[in-house]
């Protein structure tokens, strides 16, 4: 996998004392007053920007009892997936807060909520500091290609918008801070609509200065990725603000299609060790780079492959890894039922496991997801060499944050909700065609939501989708272990939002129902 020097430097920048967060604050300040605060070279600015990218990959920066569990992509995935019909972690894991997510019974003291909110807030804070430094020392940059102040500023703002998007979606409120905020001061609390309006305005201003994917460096945010983030915000606007913006979502999706409009030929290769070939100017519009030696993480695809693997050595060798898995996330029966046996996206290993999970302590219950593997595209089943490709748990596959197939399904949903210029039915059938399935003749809420599950499972979108379709909280749809019942049970409608963690309540207040 090729690596960008800007991303590699992130390992240094993220763990530098100047960027260690005081989690009790709602902004970041240097803990060591003797830490160097003056930027003296372009390389230092590169490193600081890389630290923001690194914040999506590495641990560090926030105080947690298990650093690996505090990785951005892992915390995001836990809150977006474990509380849904796609996956769960059994009671063989004793990690604090996991059972409450699986049951949708979390409290304000849930460990995962605190870590996740802290991670989002920390990420926003280091972006703010970088923008301050950029505009103070930007004269050090060469000012060419993608190394200019305007480009760096746009990338940083888009990265900040990503964390605010996740904060809006998951928690519904938060502290509003920018590069103009006073470091260490308590920022104002914005509700969901205020955050949405502020983030959308800032993102729309940043997008024109982002580098198009065809010219952008691997691992860095492109203009198309910026439009994808904007489309996601507009797609969920009715949930966030009470005002639907389907046409705006469709327009943003179509901006992406002007330059990137071809799905990868083979679905499963999007999640293997050489998937970086699809990142940026390909189907993976925004990928989080990983590597088995340099960009190692306990989140991302490592968590979703080695973190979930069970089974014997022969199976693990086929998947490309020489070490035992952590026996964590498993496939819930609803996902197994949704994926037809002839669906090419059914990357599930049944083995001797049972589909139904009636006893969470039994590790043989629940199928194993093998969507994320350690092998390269040209030897997907590890048949060309005697040994597995990786002798550690760290997976070299990049994590696909946003994909073009999602754009196509979003256009189908926008069309269903009255937007024009979508070609939505055709878009959804393109996704189904790659999966080897027959075309559908009309769009319905039911078949779009099901298609989103089959195409995007285990990629961190399911909770948001269920909320938008009115299927997450309440009694409209129950699934196994929802509401702490093996057969599923209704939950309070207020659980469409997570609780504000106890530590943040004095400043931010609390969401209704908690």
N, C-alpha and C positions, 0 to 999 in steps of 0.2 A: 504494500500500500504506500503510495507516495504521500509525503508529509510536507505541510507548509511550515516554514520556519516561524511564522507568526503564531501558529498553534503550539508548536513545541516550546516556545518561550513562555507560554502560559503557565507551564508547570512551575517556573521560577517566579513569575509575577504574582500568581495566586497565593503562593506561600510566603511571599515577602512580608516582613513585619508591618510594612506600611498599609497592608490591606487586610489585617486581621480584625474581624468585626467584634464589637461589643454587642452581643445579641440582646441585651437588655435595652439598648437604645433602638430607636426607629430610624437611625441614620448611622453611618460608619465614621469613625474617627481614628487616627493613628493611636495605638496604645503606647508607643515609645516616642517621647518627645525629641529624642536624639536621632530618630530615623531621618534619612536623607529625604528632603521634600522638593528639591530643585531638580528639574529635568535638564540634562546637559547634552543629550545626543538623540538623534532620530531612533537609534536602536532602543533606547529606553521607552520612547513613545510606542514603538512596535510592541515591546514587551508588555506594556501596560494594556494595550488593546488585546494582545494575546491572552492576558490574564482574564479578561471578560469572557472570551471564548472558552478559556480553560475552566471558567466557573460552571459551565454546563457539563464538564467531564470529570473534574477532579473533586476530591474531598478537601476539607480545610475551609477556613474562613468563619465557620460558625461552631459553637460549642455543642457537641453531641456526645453521647456515650459510646456510639459506634460510628466512626468517621465514614466508613464505607456506606452505611445506611443513609447518611446525610447527603449523598451525591444528588445533584439537582435532578437529573433524568430519572433516578430511582425513586425519589420522593414524589415527583410528578406522576410517574407511572403507577405507583401504589395508590395514590388518591384517585386517579382516573380509571383504574382497572379493577382493583381488588374489591371494590364496592359494587361491581356490576356482574352481569351474567356471563362474562368471558373467562374469569379466572378466580382462583382463591389460593390462599396458603393455609395448609392444615395446621393442626395443633402440635405437630412435630417441631414447629418453630415456636420459640417462646419470646419472640421480639415484641417489645411493648407496643401496644396499640394495634397490632395486626388483626387480631380477632374482631375488634370493634369495626374495622374497615370491612372485613369479610361479611359481617352481620348487618352493616349499616346502622350500628348502635353507638357510634363514637360519642364521646363526651368532650367538654371543653378542655379537659386535662389530657386528651389523647396525645401521646408522644409524637406520632407522625405528623399531626397537624402543626405542632409547635416547630418541628424541624423544617417542614415544608414552607411555612410562612417565613421563618427566619432565612431560609435559603433564597426565596424570592426577594425579600427585602435587602439582603446582603448584595445580591446581584445588581439590583437597581442602584445601590449605593456606590459600588465600585465603578459603574458606568458614569454616574454623576461626577466622581472624582476624576475619571479619565477625561471627560469633556472639559472640566476646568483646566486640567493640565494641557490638553490639546490646544485650547485657545490662548493659553499663556505662552506655550513653547512651540506652537505649530510652525514657526519660522524655521525650525530645525529640519522639517520634512523637505524632501526634494520637490514636492508639488507636482509630480508627474504621474500619469496613469492612475493607479489606485493607491497612490501614496500621498494624497493631498489632504489638507485640512477638511475640505468639504466632504470628501469620501469617508474619511475616518469618523467625522462627526455623524454622518448619515448612518454608518454601520453601528456606531455606538447607540444612537437613538433607536434604531430598529431592535437591537438586542435588549435595550431597556423596555421597549414596547412589548417584546415577547414575555418578559417577566410580569409586566403589568397585565397583559392578556391573561396569563395564568392566575394572577391574583384576582382579577375581576371574575373569572370563570369559577374559581374554586371557593373563594372566600367572600366575594361580593363587596368588599370595602378594604380600605388600606390607607397608609400614609402617602400623601402626594409629595414627592421630592424631585427636584431637578438639580441641574448644575448651579442654579441660582440660590438653592436652599443653603441656609447657614448650617455648617457641619456641627453636629452635636445638639442642635436645637430640636425641640419637638415639632414635627411638621404637622400641617393640618390633615385631618381625616376626611377623605372623600368617600362618598357613597358610590354605588355601582354606576349610576348614570354620570356622575361627575368624573369618575375615573375613565369611563368609556369616552366621553367627549374630549377629555384632555389627551388621552392616548391616541385616539384616532387623528386629531388635529396635528399632533407632533409627528406621527408616522406618515401622514399624507405629505407633510412638508419635507420629510427626509427622503422619501422614495425616489424623487427625481435625481438625487445626487448619488444613489446607489449604482454600482457598476453592473451592467448587464451580465447575465450568467456566462455568455460566450467569451467575455473578457475578464471575468473575475478569477482570482486565485482560489484554488481548491481549499475548502474549509471555511472561506469567508462568505458573508451574506451578500446575495445578489439582489438586483432590482426585482426579479421574479419572486424571490423569497419574501421580499418586502410586500409585494402585492398579495402573496398568499396569506401572510399574517393579517393584512387589512381585510381580505376576504373572510377570514375566520371571525374577525370581530364583527363585521357586518352580518355574517350568517347567523350569529347568535344575538343580534341586536335586540330582538323582541324580548328575549329572555333577560337581557341585561338592563334594558331601558324601558321596555313596554312599547317601543316603536319598531315595527318591522322595517328592514332595509334590504329586502331581497334583490331589488334591482342593483343596488350598489354592490352587493356581494357578487352578483353575476358579472357586473362590469369589471370588477377586480380580477375575477377568474379569467375573463376573456383577455385582459391585458397579459396574463401569463401565456395564454395560448397563441398570442401573436408571435412569440419567439420559441416557446417550448410546447410541442403539441404531439409528441409520440410516446406511447407507453413502451416500456422495456419489453422485449419479446417474451421473456420467460419470468413469471412471477417469483419463483423461489430464489432466483439469482439476486433479487433485490435485497436479500437478507443474509448473504454469505460473505466470506472473508474478503472477496474482491469487489464488493458492491460500491467501492469508491468510484468506479468507472461511471456510475449512474448519478453521482452526487454533483450538484451544482447545475451544470448544463445538461441535465438528463432528467429522468423521472423523479429522482429524489431532489426536490427543489431546495430543501434545507436539511442537510445531514449533520449530525454531530460526530466528528472524526474520532476514531479509536484505532489503537494499534496494540499488538500483543506484547510489545516490549517498551515502546516509548510513550504511548498515550494509553496507559492502562487505567482501568476504572472498575470499581465495584458496582457501578450503575450501568446504564445503557444496555448494549447487547450482551455484555458479560452476565448481567443479572438475569436476562431473559433466556439465556442458553445454559451456561454452567450453573447459574443460580437455580434453574428449574430442572436440570437433568436428573433422572434416576436411571437405574438399569445396569446391565453388565458391561464388561470391558469391550466386547465385540460391538455392541451398539454405540458406545461412546467413541470407539475408533472410527466407525462409519461417519459419525458427526464431526470428527476431526479433533477430538480432545483426549488427552491421555490421563487426565485426573478425574476423580469422582465429582459428581455434581453436588449441589447443596440441598437438593430435594425440596425446593421451595414452591414457587407458583405452579399450579396445575390447571388443566382445562376443566371448566365447569361443563356440566352435561348439556346446557343450553347451546353452547358454542359447538360442541360435538354434533348435536342434532342439526344445527343450522347449516353446517358444511356438508353438502352431499358427497357421497363416496366418489363420484366422478368429477368433482370440483378440483381443479388443479391447485387450488389454494389450500386444500386440506392437508396441511403440514402437521399432522398429528400422529403420534405413535401409540397404538393401542396395546400391543404386547399382551401380557397377562393381567393388565390393569382392568378395573371395571369402569364403565362410563359414569355410573351414578356414584355420588359421594355421600354415603349415609353416616360414615364415621370419620370425622376429621382427623382422628389420630392414626388411621390406617393409611400408610403411605402407598398401598397398592390400589387405592381407590382414586379415580380421576385419571384420565389419559394424560400423556406427556406431550407438550407442545415442542415441536422441532422446527419451528419457523426460522429461528436464528441458529446458524451453524458456524463452525470454525473452518470449513473447507472452502477452497476457491471454486470459481465457476467451472474451470476446466478439469476439475477432479472432485466434483460435488460429493460423491459417495466414498471418497478416500480409497480408490481402487488402484491407484498408480504407484503407491509407495507402501512399504511395510508398516511404518509407524504413523500415528496421528500427526496432524500438522502442528498442533500446539501441545506443549507439555506443561502449560500452566492453565489456570482457569480464565485468563484474560483473553477475550474474544477480539480479533482484529476487525470484525465487521462494524461499519459505521452505523449509528442509530438513525433511522429515517424519521426525522421530525415531521416533515410535510412531504407529500408525494403528489404527482400529477394525477394519479387515479382518483385521489380525493377531490381534486379540482373538478374532474368529470362528474363525480357523484354529487358534488355541491351544485353544479349547474343543473343536474336533474332535479334536485330539491328546490332550487330557485324557480325553475320552470313550473313545478307543481304548485308553487305559491305565487304564481302570477307574473314573474319576471319574464321579459322578452329577450330575444337574441341569445338564447341558451343552447338550443339544439339538445335539450336535456335527455330525451329518450334515446337518441343516438349515442350520446356520451355514455349513458349507463350501459348500453348494449356493447360498446367497445370494451368496457371493463369485463363484462360477462363473456364476451367472445374470447378474450385472453384466457379466461378461466375454463374454457371448453364447455360453456353452458349455452343453452338456447336463448334467443332474444326474448325480451318481454315486449308486449304489444301496447302497454300503457303504464304510466307512472302512478303509483299510489304511495301513501305514507308508509304502508306496511312493507312493500317490496324495496323501497329505498332504504329504510332503516335496516332491513335484513341484509341488503347488499353491502351496506356500510360495515356491518359486522363481519361478513365473510371476507371482504377485501382488506379491512383495516384492523382486524383483531390483533390485540397485543401491541398496538402502536400508540396507545395513550389517548384515544379519542372517545371511547365508549361511553363514559359517564356523561360527557357533554352532549353527545348525541341523544342519549336516553332522556336527559333533561329537556332538550329542545323539542323532542317528539312527545313529551308528556308521559314518559314511561318509567322514569327513575323512581321518584318517591311516590307514596300513595298506594293505591290498590289496582291501578289500571293494568299493571303487569308485575307479577311476582316471579321470582326464580329461586333456585335452590339456595338455601341458607340466607336469603334476604330476610331481615327481621329476626334472625337467630333461630329460624325454624328450618328443618331439613327440607321440607316441601315448599318453603317460602311463605312470607307473611307480609301484610301491608306495613308501610312505615309512614310517619308523619310527613306531610307535604313540605314542611319547613326543612327537611333534609335534602332538598334540592340545592341548598348551600351548606357547606361545611361550617362548623362553629369557629368563631374567632378563638384562638388559643387563650387560655386563662392568663398567661403572662402579658398579653397585649390588650386585654379588656379595659384596664384603667385608662388607656389612651384612645383606643379605637371603638370602644363599646362592643355590643354583641349583636349577632343576627337574631331575628325573631325565632322563638321556639326553643331557645337554649337557656 
